[in-house]
């Protein structure tokens, strides 16, 4: 009997070694990894620059707490501010912590309770971020939720307008819903959010936990739109596997997060900052981001080319290297079959295969992944 709580449906794989896009299990089997720790290892597993930065810092100081000045925090914050529309950063350890911080900052800065989020969103599993999440299956068993959240259909401009009143503090969204099926915001929807922000003096918060740090072919996903968020939450790809998260906020919010308003024992510790700086120093280079765009275009064209005859496929969508293949039926058995054949992918809801390869993936690796996916989906389509 395991001594662990059974909170995860674990795959039958024990990883012994990982490098780049390759995982090797305890039986020596090799896997092409198009999961990347769920959009975490954006530079691939065991990236030499990130590993070296962590090793170097490990021999200097690991932890001192935020009672001290930590030079790495300023370095990482400067990079994040320079590549976003924000002005100040708070560091924590995960995406759900970043979203909890955002909820507190919204309330502190506005004095209001109501926050608009969207059905099929996912913002985390702590009580605040859980309450922000617009999925009943995530809520089950945890009532009463944190009050103040109102959920509306994603990309429904009329529904969004209908819930806006003087008590609304913020609109909180993912520009691409990851766990909810890889659904991208429409231009009209973003324009409506901008209109409501201006008219009602609302805060706009973008959850970039999965879409940020180069994943979509920009430093942050919101940068594909005419959108200027007040708060941006980040994690996952920020440390390339080392636990780190953050909140980026506008200048007008700085006074609301003064001493004693929020904190994190481990947030922004020297090891996390070493990993984060090495990660974003590479990813935020123009040449690297341009390569992500090219790879995204390449994999989309290959998928469109090879899946056109697979009748099970409804749509291929996404941006950059965040891709969803929606099928006309549940995909769990297909994902298991791909895993047996050496390709690791995720679902995003019951009917969507989600691809999140490291941003360092090669064209040859993309070709192999597309071939395996095409064979699996064409086989299912032929059997119908």
N, C-alpha and C positions, 0 to 999 in steps of 0.2 A: 504494500500500500504506500502510495506517495505521501510525503509530508507537506505537499503543496496544496493550496486551495485550487480546485478545478475551475479557475476563472477563464481558462483558454481552451479552445478546441485545437490541440496541438497537432501539427503535421508529424508523420512518422519518420522524421529526419533529425539526426543529431549532428550538427555542424562541428567539424574538427578544425577546419582551416578555411580561410577565405582570402581571395586576392582579386582585386579588380571586379570583374563581373562573374567570377567563378566561386562557387561554394563546393567544398569537398566534405562528404559525410564520414562517419566513423567506419564505414565499410569501403571507403575509397571511391565511392561513386561521385562523379562530378556533375554539377548543375550550372546551367546558365541562369543567372539571377536577374529577373526582370521585376523584382520586388524591392530590392535595395533597402531592406529593413523598413519597408513602407515609406518610401521617399526620404529616407534618412541618409544613406551612404551615397550622396550625390556625386562624390569623387571616386566612388568605388570602394571596395573593402581594402583596409590597410593601405591607404594612400601614403606614400613615403613621406611627403612633406608634413602631413597632419601627424603621422606617427612620430616623426622626428621632433616636431614642436612639443608634443605631449611628453616625450622622453626627456627632452631638455628641461622642461618646466618641472618635471617630477623630481629632479635632482636639486631644485632650488627651493620651492615652497609649494605645498599642495593646498593648504587651507589656512586662512587667518580670520575669516568672517568679514562682514561689511562694516565693521567698526574701523577698518583700516582702508587707506587708499590702495586700490589695486590697479596698477598701471595698465594691465591688459584690458580692463573694462573701458578705459578711455580710448584705447586703440581700436577696439571692436566697435564701440559706439560711434566713433568718428566715421568709420567705414560705412556703417549702416545708415547713418544720417546723410552721408554724402551720396548714397545710392538710393535714397528714398525721399519722400516729401516730409519726413519728420524732423524733429529738432532735438529730442532727448530720448534716452533709452533706459528701461528698467530690465535687469537680468534676473531670470529664474531658471528652472531646470527642465521644463517641458511645455508642450503646447497647451495642455489643460491649465497649467499654472499661469501661463501668459493670458489665457482667456479669463481666468478668475481675476487677474490683475486688471484687465480691461473692464470687467463688470464693476469692480470697486471704483475705478477711476471715473467711469461714466456717472455713477451715482454721486460721487464726491464733487465732481466738477459741475454737474447740472442741478443737483438737489432733487432730481426726478427719479421715478421708479420704473417707468415703462420702457422696455427695450423690444424692438421689433426684430425677430429672426424668422427663419423660413423652414417650411416643411422639407424634410429629407436632409437638412443641414446636420453637420456633426462638429461639435466644439469641445468635446472632452467628456470625462466621466466623474469628475468631482461634482459636488452638488450644484454649484453655480453654473459651471460649463455644461453639465448634464441638463440643467433646466433650460439653458439657452439652445440646446439641441432639439430640433424639430422632428424627432422620431419616437413614436410611442413605444417601440420595442426596447429602446434604451432607457425609457422612464419606468418601465414596469417594476414594481416592488419597492420603489423609492419615494413614494408620496408621503407627505406633501412636498412638492418641488418648491424651489425658491420663487417667490411671487414676482410678478411684474413682466413676465415674458409673454409676448403675443406672437403667434406663428401665423404666417400667411403663405400662400403658394408662391414658389420661386418663379420669377419672370412674369408675374401677374401684376401689371401696373395698376389696374383698377382696384384689385384686392389690397394692394399696399396703400393706395391713397385713402381707402375707406376706413383704415384703422388709425390714421394719423389724427391726433388731437393735441391739446395743450399739455397733456401729461407725458407725452413721448419724449424720452431723453435721447435715444439713438436708434439707428438702423445698423444691424450687426449681420454681416454676410460673408460668404465665400464667393469670390468671383468665378470660381469653378468648384462646384460641389464634388468633393472627392469620394467620400464614403457613400454619398447619396446617388452615385451613378455617373460621375464625370459629366455633369451638366454645366454648361457655360452660361454666364449672364448674357442677356441680349443687350445690344446698344440702347434700345428703347428703355429697358429696365434701368440701366445705369443713368440714362438721362432723367428718368423719373426720380430716382434717388437724389440726384443733384438738385432737381427742382424743389423737392420736398425739404432737403437740407437748407436751401437758401430761404425758402418761404417760412419755415417753422423753426429755424435756428437749431437744427438737430446735429448731433455728432454722427459721423459715419465711421464705422469700425470694420476693417477688413481682416478676416482670419486668413493669414497667409502661412499657416502651419504646414500645409502640404504643398501649396502653390508657390511658396517663396524660395529664395536662394537658388535662382536660376532654372527651376523645374520647368517653367513654361516658355523659356526663351527670353525672359527679362529677369532682372534681379528680383522683382516682385510681380505677381500676376496682375495686380490692379493697374500696372503700367501699360497694359494693352488697351486701356480705356481712358476716356476723359474723366478721370476720377481722382480726387485729392482727399484721401481719408485723413481723419483726425487721429485715428489710432490704427496701428498695424500690429498684429500679433504673429510671432514667428517661433519656430523650434525646428524639429526634424532635421532638415539638411544643414542647419547652422553649424553643427559640430561634427558632421560626417560620422556620427556614431557615438560621440561623446555627449552625454546628457546636457543639454543647454537650451534655454528658451529665452524669449524676450518680448518686450512691448516697446514699440516706437511710437512716440506721441508728438503732437504739435506744441509749439511754444506756449500757446494760451492755456495749456493743461498743466504746465510744470508746477505752478503754485499749489494745485490741488493734490499733488503727490509729494508733499513736504515731509520732513522728519516725523516718524511715527505713524504715517498713514499706511504704509505697506512695507513688507520686508521678505527676505528669504535667507535662511541660514547658509545654504550652499550656493545660492544664485550668484553667478558671475565669479566663481572661485578661479584662482589662477590657472588650474588645469583646463577648465572649460574655456577660458578666454584664449589660452594657447591654441586649443583645437579650433575654436571659432575663427580666430584671426587667420590661421593657416588655410582654413577652408575658404573663407570669403575672399582672401587675397588672390586666390586662383579663380574662383567662380565669377567674381565681379569684373574680371578683365574682359574687354570688348571681344577679343578673339575667341575666348572660351564661350561667351554667350552666343556669338554668331554661329559657332559650331553646333550649339544645342539647337538653334533654329534650323540649321541645315539638316541635322539628324532627324529632327521632328518632321520636317517636310519629306525626308527620305522614307521614314517608316510609314507615314500616312500613305504615300504613293504606292509603296510596296503592298500594304494591306489592302488598299482599294483594288489594286491590280490582281492580287491572288484570291481575294474573297468575293469577287463579283458573282461567282457562280454558286457560292455557299448559301443556300436558301435559308439556313438557320439564322444568318446574320441580318439584323435589322438596320444597324447604323454603326459607323466608325466615327468617333468624335474625340475632341480634346484639343490640347494646344501644347506645342513643344514636345517634351517627353513625358507627358501625362495624358494617357490615351485610354479610352473606353471602347470596347467592342460590345454593343448591345445585341443580344440574341432574342429569339422568339420563345425561348424556354430557359429553364434554370441551367446554370453553367457549372455547378459544383462537380459533376462527374467529368466534365471536360477539363476543368482545372486539375483534377486528380490524375487524369490521363496524361496531361502535359507534364505534370510533376514526375510521373513514372518514366516519361521519355526524356527527362533531364532539363525541362524548362520550368522555372518557377514564375508564376503569375498570381494575381489576386482577383477576388471578385469586388464589385462595388454595387451591393444589392444583389438580389438573386439572379438577375439575368445579364449582368455586365461583367465581362472579363476586363480587368484593369492592368495596364502595363506601366510600370514605373522603373525603368532600367536606370542604372547609374548614368549620369550625364556624360561619362567618359566612354560609353559603349561605342564599339566600332561598327562600321557598315557590315563587315563580315558577320558579326554577332547579331546584328539586326536581321540580316538575310536568313541566318539559321533560325532565329526565333520566329520570323514570319513563316518560314517553311513548315515548322512544327505546328504552328497555330493553324495554318491553312490546311494541312493534312488532317488535323483533328476535327476542324469544323466542316470540311468537305466530306469527311467520313460520316459524321453525324447527319449531314444534309442528305447524303446518298441513301442512308438507311431509312429515311422517312418515307 
